[in-house]
């Protein structure tokens, strides 16, 4: 199978993602699940917009709309800032910001969903990795009220 073209249109990005999913090597028995996560982040990186790069014409309107709602001090321009992996087999959610070298994760299997009755968030999850935090951040959730969700910005 030949690698897809090197353009940045949406169709080509989806073809690239499918190409990598179809051609990943099988993780060796001597490796752990982190090898699979590494392959996924590698593929995600090949389909991402690097902040500051010129957008394809099909994405310009969306990019302009996004920038209207973004503070200049919080942005380097339109781009793929976040990558996430939802591992439904192992119940792990991984998150990586383009602004930080490492990812953070939440082990969903360790959360008692029956006792969780409040809405919680991790404010500015991207800053966890920027501050050098890595690994499981499930203990960093903060309770918020419904008013926070519907009447004001949760981002701090």
Secondary structure, DSSP 8 states (H G I E B T S, - for coil): -----S--SHHHHHHHHHHHHHH-----TTS-HHHHHHHHHHHHHHHS--TTS---HHHHHHHHHHHHTS-GGG-SSSS--EEEEEETTTTEEEEEETTSSSEEEEEGGGS-TTT--SEEE-TTHHHHHHTT--EE-GGG-EEE-HHHHHHS----
